[in-house]
Amino acid sequence: MYYLVGTTGYPNYGDELIAAAWLRHLAVVAPDKDVWLDCPSPGNAAVLLDGLHPRARFTDTFWRLCWEAPSDEAWEVAHWVRRAMRDPWTAVRFAAGIELAATAEIVHLIGGGYVTGMWPRHYGLPAAAAGAVERSGGRAVMTGQGLWPLPEYGEGLLPWLVPSFELVDVRDEPSARILGDATAVSRTGDDVFLDLGPHLYRYPGEPLREVMLCLQSDLLAMPRPALAAFVRSTLRDWGVTPDQVGVVEGIPGVDRAVFDLLEPDLPGARFYPFAGVWKHGLPAEAGQTWISTRFHPHLLAAAAGANGVAVTINEEYYPVKHRSLTDLGTAWTVTDGRTTPSRPSGGGLDAGVTRRMGREKAGLAARIYGA
């Protein structure tokens, strides 16, 4: 049995893409294997990811343990969760799920930026993985991890946990630096590179808009009206008319709030809700210009050949994410949203880079699950 762990089901477009990538891969290389995905919202995940693997099932045991721990401090959460995995009667309500995880051949923390100081309780996830394989004799791995920023007093926490992992892979240089000399670390980028292809871009029946927006209202270090004002002035300075604008929703509702402030100035703009994007694909193509606060629209739009502006809406979490893509050559402008940028020109991510990243991620997958 393979046991995946991710922050799936909220839903969040990027998190769902990562889980879908691994389920599709396992449907090819291990269609007869039982696959469990441990995630915060297993009901939503079961619907969104239905049919991607014939034997996929969903639970939330590791996440429940993180939330059950009697502390908000990362070290204490990790210690408590690891102890609960060894002695399920520490967390008796979740004993059945703990016993299931303790039979896994592979426990795999799939990619994303959820084990960081932004959410200290999530350090219970690698602790749970370590505890599970201590009992099962299986293998713990993590891939495509964005680990920056650290929690307060958290410098030694991951180096304490990762020796239990056979394979550790991150998506950016600061995340590799956090781990120091604790283990050999690979850096193959975001896990979406495993599954990047035309099937992620099917939006039917209409020409796409020239200028695309993806603007979140969560995790902002600036007021929502300030972000709206930045986008409004940028579109005005670029001479963009409302009928040229499309707006993508990465998290339902959350990515509608800033557009609500802009909508009176953008009559005729096309809104693409999460449900439509998930069903039909991202409305991205070469020649577009994007303004995005979110990371995965930056990745997919750039891979489609679009240029753009990445707005880093807080000081620590998002700059590292976006710069991991500009380091690959997306050539997007990265800004903190305080001054209006010039409109970018040129294309997005070079196709050769996209192919190389896909090969590296496929090689990593083969190391974990075989060819």
C-alpha positions as CSV (number, residue, x, y, z in Angstrom):
1,M,0.0,0.0,0.0
2,Y,1.2,3.5,-0.9
3,Y,0.3,6.4,1.4
4,L,0.4,9.9,0.0
5,V,0.2,13.0,2.1
6,G,-0.7,16.4,0.8
7,T,-2.8,19.5,1.4
8,T,-5.5,18.5,-1.0
9,G,-9.3,19.2,-1.1
10,Y,-9.6,22.7,0.2
11,P,-9.7,23.2,-2.8
12,N,-6.7,25.0,-4.0
13,Y,-5.8,24.8,-7.7
14,G,-2.1,24.1,-7.3
15,D,-2.5,21.6,-4.5
16,E,-5.1,19.6,-6.5
17,L,-2.8,19.7,-9.5
18,I,0.1,18.1,-7.5
19,A,-2.1,15.3,-6.1
20,A,-3.6,14.7,-9.5
21,A,-0.1,14.4,-11.0
22,W,0.9,11.7,-8.6
23,L,-2.3,9.8,-8.9
24,R,-2.1,9.8,-12.7
25,H,1.5,8.6,-12.5
26,L,0.6,5.8,-10.1
27,A,-2.3,4.8,-12.3
28,V,0.3,4.0,-15.0
29,V,3.1,2.4,-12.9
30,A,1.0,0.9,-10.1
31,P,-2.6,0.5,-11.1
32,D,-3.2,-2.6,-8.9
33,K,-1.7,-1.0,-5.7
34,D,-3.9,0.4,-3.0
35,V,-3.2,4.2,-2.7
36,W,-4.4,6.3,0.2
37,L,-4.2,10.1,0.1
38,D,-4.1,11.7,3.5
39,C,-5.3,15.3,3.2
40,P,-7.2,18.0,5.2
41,S,-10.5,17.6,3.2
42,P,-10.8,14.0,2.0
43,G,-14.4,14.4,1.0
44,N,-13.7,17.2,-1.5
45,A,-10.5,15.5,-2.6
46,A,-12.4,12.3,-3.4
47,V,-14.7,14.2,-5.7
48,L,-12.1,16.4,-7.4
49,L,-9.7,13.5,-7.9
50,D,-12.2,10.8,-8.6
51,G,-11.1,8.2,-11.2
52,L,-7.5,9.3,-11.5
53,H,-6.3,6.1,-9.9
54,P,-8.5,3.0,-9.8
55,R,-7.8,2.1,-6.2
56,A,-7.3,5.6,-4.6
57,R,-9.0,6.3,-1.3
58,F,-8.9,9.3,1.0
59,T,-8.4,9.9,4.7
60,D,-7.2,12.7,7.0
61,T,-5.4,10.8,9.9
62,F,-2.1,12.7,9.8
63,W,-3.8,16.1,9.6
64,R,-6.2,15.2,12.4
65,L,-3.1,14.3,14.6
66,C,-1.6,17.7,13.8
67,W,-4.8,19.5,14.8
68,E,-5.2,17.3,17.9
69,A,-1.7,18.0,19.3
70,P,-1.9,20.0,22.6
71,S,0.3,22.8,21.3
72,D,0.7,25.3,18.5
73,E,4.5,25.1,18.7
74,A,6.1,23.2,15.8
75,W,8.6,21.2,18.0
76,E,5.9,20.1,20.4
77,V,3.5,19.1,17.6
78,A,6.1,17.0,15.9
79,H,7.1,15.2,19.1
80,W,3.5,14.5,20.1
81,V,2.5,13.3,16.6
82,R,5.6,11.0,16.4
83,R,4.8,9.5,19.8
84,A,1.1,9.0,18.7
85,M,2.3,7.0,15.7
86,R,4.3,4.8,18.0
87,D,1.5,4.5,20.6
88,P,-1.9,5.0,19.0
89,W,-3.6,5.1,22.4
90,T,-2.1,8.5,22.8
91,A,-4.7,9.6,20.1
92,V,-7.2,6.8,20.5
93,R,-9.8,8.4,18.2
94,F,-7.4,8.0,15.3
95,A,-6.0,4.6,16.2
96,A,-7.5,2.8,13.2
97,G,-6.0,5.4,10.8
98,I,-2.6,5.2,12.6
99,E,-2.6,1.4,12.2
100,L,-3.4,1.7,8.5
101,A,-0.6,4.1,7.9
102,A,1.8,1.9,9.8
103,T,1.4,-0.8,7.1
104,A,2.5,1.4,4.2
105,E,5.3,0.4,1.9
106,I,5.9,4.0,1.0
107,V,4.8,7.1,2.8
108,H,5.1,10.1,0.4
109,L,4.8,13.7,1.4
110,I,3.8,15.1,-2.1
111,G,4.8,18.6,-3.0
112,G,3.7,22.0,-2.0
113,G,4.5,24.7,0.5
114,Y,2.5,23.5,3.5
115,V,5.3,22.4,5.9
116,T,6.6,25.9,6.8
117,G,6.5,28.4,9.6
118,M,3.3,29.7,8.2
119,W,1.5,26.7,9.7
120,P,3.6,25.3,12.6
121,R,1.2,22.5,13.3
122,H,2.0,21.0,9.9
123,Y,5.4,19.9,11.1
124,G,3.4,17.0,12.5
125,L,3.2,15.6,9.0
126,P,6.8,14.6,8.4
127,A,6.8,13.4,12.0
128,A,3.8,11.2,11.3
129,A,5.5,9.9,8.2
130,A,8.7,9.1,10.2
131,G,6.7,7.4,12.8
132,A,4.7,5.3,10.3
133,V,7.8,3.8,8.6
134,E,9.5,3.2,11.9
135,R,6.7,0.7,12.5
136,S,6.2,-0.6,9.0
137,G,9.8,-0.9,7.9
138,G,8.7,1.0,4.8
139,R,10.2,4.0,3.0
140,A,9.4,7.7,3.7
141,V,10.0,10.2,0.9
142,M,9.2,13.8,0.3
143,T,9.1,15.5,-3.1
144,G,8.7,19.1,-4.4
145,Q,8.7,20.6,-1.0
146,G,8.8,24.3,-0.3
147,L,10.0,24.6,3.3
148,W,10.6,28.3,3.6
149,P,10.1,30.1,6.0
150,L,11.0,28.3,9.1
151,P,8.9,28.5,12.3
152,E,10.2,30.4,15.3
153,Y,13.0,28.3,17.0
154,G,12.6,25.8,14.2
155,E,16.2,25.6,12.8
156,G,16.9,22.1,13.9
157,L,13.4,20.6,13.5
158,L,13.5,19.3,10.0
159,P,17.1,18.1,10.2
160,W,15.9,16.0,13.2
161,L,13.1,14.5,11.1
162,V,14.5,14.0,7.7
163,P,17.0,11.2,8.5
164,S,14.0,9.0,8.6
165,F,13.4,9.8,4.9
166,E,15.0,7.7,2.2
167,L,14.6,10.5,-0.3
168,V,14.2,14.3,0.2
169,D,13.5,16.6,-2.7
170,V,12.7,20.3,-2.6
171,R,11.6,22.9,-5.2
172,D,13.9,25.9,-4.3
173,E,17.3,26.7,-2.9
174,P,16.3,28.1,0.5
175,S,14.4,24.9,1.2
176,A,17.6,22.9,0.5
177,R,19.6,25.2,2.7
178,I,17.2,24.6,5.6
179,L,18.1,21.0,5.7
180,G,21.8,21.6,5.8
181,D,23.9,18.4,6.0
182,A,21.1,16.4,7.5
183,T,20.6,14.4,4.3
184,A,21.3,14.3,0.6
185,V,18.7,16.6,-1.0
186,S,17.7,16.8,-4.7
187,R,16.0,19.9,-6.2
188,T,13.7,19.0,-9.1
189,G,11.3,21.9,-8.8
190,D,7.5,21.7,-8.2
191,D,5.8,18.4,-8.6
192,V,3.5,19.7,-11.3
193,F,6.4,19.3,-13.7
194,L,5.7,15.5,-13.4
195,D,2.4,16.0,-15.2
196,L,2.7,19.2,-17.2
197,G,1.0,18.9,-20.6
198,P,-1.8,20.0,-22.9
199,H,-4.4,18.2,-20.8
200,L,-4.0,21.0,-18.2
201,Y,-5.0,23.8,-20.7
202,R,-8.2,22.7,-22.3
203,Y,-10.6,25.6,-22.1
204,P,-13.3,25.1,-24.8
205,G,-15.4,27.2,-27.1
206,E,-14.1,30.7,-26.8
207,P,-11.0,32.8,-27.6
208,L,-8.9,33.5,-24.5
209,R,-8.4,37.0,-23.1
210,E,-5.2,38.9,-23.7
211,V,-4.5,40.0,-20.1
212,M,-5.2,37.5,-17.2
213,L,-5.5,38.1,-13.5
214,C,-5.2,35.7,-10.6
215,L,-5.5,37.7,-7.3
216,Q,-5.8,36.1,-3.9
217,S,-7.2,37.7,-0.8
218,D,-5.6,35.3,1.7
219,L,-2.1,35.6,3.2
220,L,-1.9,39.3,2.2
221,A,0.5,41.6,3.9
222,M,-1.3,44.5,2.2
223,P,-4.9,45.5,2.4
224,R,-7.1,44.1,-0.3
225,P,-8.0,47.6,-1.6
226,A,-4.2,48.2,-2.0
227,L,-3.8,45.1,-4.2
228,A,-6.9,46.1,-6.2
229,A,-5.5,49.7,-6.6
230,F,-2.1,48.3,-7.8
231,V,-3.8,46.2,-10.4
232,R,-6.2,49.0,-11.5
233,S,-3.3,51.4,-12.0
234,T,-1.2,48.8,-13.8
235,L,-4.0,48.0,-16.3
236,R,-4.6,51.7,-16.8
237,D,-0.9,52.4,-17.5
238,W,-0.8,49.5,-19.9
239,G,-3.8,50.8,-21.8
240,V,-5.8,47.6,-21.2
241,T,-9.5,47.7,-21.9
242,P,-12.0,45.6,-19.8
243,D,-12.9,43.3,-22.8
244,Q,-9.3,42.2,-22.9
245,V,-9.3,41.0,-19.3
246,G,-9.8,37.5,-17.8
247,V,-9.8,36.6,-14.1
248,V,-8.9,33.1,-12.8
249,E,-10.0,31.8,-9.4
250,G,-7.4,29.6,-7.8
251,I,-9.3,29.1,-4.5
252,P,-13.1,29.4,-4.7
253,G,-14.3,32.6,-3.1
254,V,-10.9,33.6,-1.8
255,D,-9.8,34.7,-5.3
256,R,-13.1,36.4,-6.1
257,A,-12.8,39.0,-3.3
258,V,-10.2,41.3,-4.9
259,F,-11.9,41.1,-8.3
260,D,-15.1,42.2,-6.6
261,L,-13.3,45.5,-5.8
262,L,-12.1,45.8,-9.5
263,E,-15.3,44.6,-11.2
264,P,-17.0,48.0,-11.4
265,D,-14.0,49.2,-13.4
266,L,-13.9,46.1,-15.6
267,P,-17.3,45.7,-17.2
268,G,-17.1,42.8,-19.7
269,A,-14.1,41.1,-18.0
270,R,-14.4,37.3,-18.2
271,F,-14.4,35.5,-14.8
272,Y,-13.2,31.9,-14.8
273,P,-14.3,30.2,-11.6
274,F,-12.3,27.4,-10.0
275,A,-14.9,24.7,-11.0
276,G,-14.5,25.7,-14.6
277,V,-10.7,25.8,-14.5
278,W,-10.6,22.4,-12.8
279,K,-12.9,20.8,-15.3
280,H,-11.7,22.4,-18.5
281,G,-8.1,23.6,-17.8
282,L,-6.3,26.8,-17.3
283,P,-7.1,29.5,-19.9
284,A,-3.5,30.2,-20.7
285,E,-1.6,30.5,-24.0
286,A,1.4,32.1,-25.6
287,G,1.0,35.8,-26.2
288,Q,-0.9,36.6,-23.0
289,T,0.2,38.8,-20.1
290,W,-0.6,37.6,-16.6
291,I,-0.7,39.4,-13.3
292,S,-0.7,36.7,-10.6
293,T,-0.2,36.5,-6.9
294,R,-0.4,32.7,-7.0
295,F,2.4,30.4,-7.8
296,H,0.9,27.7,-9.9
297,P,-0.8,30.0,-12.4
298,H,2.7,31.6,-12.8
299,L,4.1,28.1,-13.5
300,L,1.5,26.9,-15.9
301,A,1.0,30.2,-17.8
302,A,4.8,30.6,-18.2
303,A,5.0,27.0,-19.5
304,A,2.3,27.8,-22.0
305,G,4.4,30.7,-23.3
306,A,2.7,33.7,-21.5
307,N,4.7,36.5,-19.9
308,G,3.6,38.2,-16.8
309,V,4.0,39.9,-13.4
310,A,4.2,38.0,-10.2
311,V,3.1,40.0,-7.2
312,T,4.7,38.9,-3.9
313,I,2.0,39.7,-1.4
314,N,4.0,39.0,1.7
315,E,7.7,39.3,2.6
316,E,8.8,35.6,3.1
317,Y,6.5,33.0,1.7
318,Y,5.7,34.1,-1.9
319,P,9.0,35.7,-3.0
320,V,10.8,32.4,-2.7
321,K,8.0,30.6,-4.6
322,H,8.0,33.0,-7.5
323,R,11.7,33.3,-7.7
324,S,12.1,29.5,-8.0
325,L,10.3,30.0,-11.3
326,T,12.2,33.1,-12.5
327,D,15.4,31.2,-11.7
328,L,14.3,28.7,-14.3
329,G,13.9,31.5,-16.8
330,T,10.2,32.5,-16.8
331,A,11.4,36.1,-17.2
332,W,8.3,37.3,-15.3
333,T,8.6,40.6,-13.4
334,V,8.5,40.1,-9.7
335,T,7.1,43.0,-7.7
336,D,5.8,43.7,-4.2
337,G,2.9,45.7,-5.6
338,R,4.0,49.1,-4.6
339,T,5.0,50.5,-8.0
340,T,3.5,50.0,-11.4
341,P,5.7,47.7,-13.5
342,S,6.3,48.1,-17.3
343,R,4.3,45.6,-19.3
344,P,6.5,42.5,-19.9
345,S,7.3,41.4,-23.4
346,G,8.5,38.1,-24.9
347,G,7.5,34.6,-24.0
348,G,7.4,32.5,-20.9
349,L,9.3,29.4,-19.9
350,D,11.5,27.9,-22.6
351,A,10.1,24.6,-23.8
352,G,13.5,23.0,-23.4
353,V,13.5,23.9,-19.7
354,T,10.0,22.5,-19.3
355,R,11.1,19.2,-20.9
356,R,14.2,19.0,-18.8
357,M,12.2,19.6,-15.6
358,G,9.7,16.9,-16.6
359,R,12.5,14.4,-17.2
360,E,14.1,15.2,-13.8
361,K,10.8,14.8,-12.1
362,A,10.0,11.5,-13.9
363,G,13.5,10.2,-12.9
364,L,12.6,11.1,-9.3
365,A,9.3,9.3,-9.6
366,A,11.1,6.2,-10.9
367,R,13.4,6.2,-8.0
368,I,10.4,6.1,-5.7
369,Y,8.0,3.8,-7.5
370,G,10.0,2.1,-10.2
371,A,9.6,2.5,-14.0
